[in-house]
C-alpha cells in the first residue's frame, strides 16, 4: 500500500487510528488512515485520494490500513463497458415508476425516518441505541466536497435516498438507504444501475463503489457489476471472478 507521502498531494497530512473491531469480518481488528482535518480538500484532491483507495464518511476521508489484513479492496465499475444483464433490465423496469430528485445536502425528517427504519431492518440484533439526528447529520449531511442527496419517490412517498460525491472522473457512491418493506423492487440494485446511467449521462468513466470484501455478505455483492476493477498493490486492475459470483 502506498505511503501518503508518495501520493502527489504534498500539502496533505494523515494520521493512523488505533485498532478497533472490524465492522465486516468477525474476530478481526481494523485500522484506518485518515486525512487530517487541517488538510485542504477540494474536488481535485478528493478525486486523487479516491483513486488511491480513500473514501468519505461524513467529514472524514479515510482508507483501510490494517496491520494483518488486506480484505478491503477499493472497486470501481467501468461505465462504458458495463455488462447489462437480463436481471438488470428487469430491475430497471420494476422501478420505472419512481420519481427521482437531486437534492442539496440538508436534513429532512422523512429521510431520517426512512434511515432509521432501514437501520432497524438491516441490524435488528444490534443492542446499540438508534442513531440520533445529530449522528445522522454528521454521517450523511456533512460533506467537504461536492455531494448530493438523490431522492427516489413512489408517488408522494420517499422510498430510497442515496448520497453521491462528484469526482473529476466519476461518481462515488457514499451510502444508500431504502424502504425495507419493498424488497421485491431490489432498490439497492436499482440505485447502482441508476448511478451508472448518471455517470454515462455526465460522460464520467467510473462509478466508485467503495470496498469489496469477498468474505463479507454485506460487501461481496459488488462483484456482480462487471467489468469491475479493484485497486490491488496500488494498481487498478480487473477483478477476475467465477461465474457463480456474478449470478
ABEGO torsion letter per residue (X at the ends): XBBAAABABAABBBBBBBBBBBAABBGBBBBBBBBBAABBBBAAAAAAAAAAGBBBBEABBBBBBBAABAABBBBBBBAAABBBBAAAAAAAAAAAABBBBBBBBBBBAAAAAAAAAAAAAABAABABBBBBAAAAAAAAABBABBBBBBBBBBEABBABBBBBBBBAAEBBBABBBBBAAAAAAGAAAAAAAAAAAAAAAAGBABBBAEBBBAABAAAAAAAABOBBBBBBGGBBBBBBBBAAAAX
